[in-house]
Amino acid sequence: MFRVLTFVRHTLKESKLMNIFVSNISFKVQEQDLNNLFSPHGQITAVRIIRDKETNRSRGYGFVEMSNDDEARAAINALNGTEQFERSLVVAEAKGRKKEDTPRTPLQ
């Protein structure tokens, strides 16, 4: 039983997803470009570039989700500060949203 639990715990640890924050992205970059940039470092599970709601123009940052923490850390170390798409990228582990004291209210 100990071996099974150890195996399960080890497998769960390996399969933990990491969300990576990528900023200073050129407005011309598409999700596929980020996927191509990060894929040599490991398996990508999702890529999302944040866009303006009204104009649909890139806001210059996005997120890449990788299926393995070690591969994600290797990608962060390899790509942070590098010149990509005519810009120096900032790549870091994404942090959760900051809790606010007051709830957001919709714009009117």
Buried (B, 14 or more C-beta within 10 A) or exposed (E): EEEEEEEEEEEEEEEEEBBBBBBBBEEEBEBEBBEEBBBEBBEBEEBBBEEEEEEEEBBBBBBBBBBBBEBBBBBBEBBBEEEBBEBEBBBEEBEEEEEEEEEEEEEE
